[in-house]
């Protein structure tokens, strides 16, 4: 059986249907036993839905903010 750490490592592939049958079975078996990982996967699914709902066009204010934050981080090093 997978550990929680192993499940987290495979979670993106699981949610994107990129796992083999055997790997999916291992993930589903772990989820059947672990409520914490079930909650984690639910949260990941919600995050995916929210991200998909965001507009695809770049928002100029966000681009400017990201650039300022990147510059500040660069200067702090």
Secondary structure, DSSP 8 states (H G I E B T S, - for coil): ---HHHHHHHHHHHHTT-S-HHHHHHHHHHHHH-HHHHHHHHHHHHHHHHHHHS-SS--HHHHHHHHHHHHHHHHH-
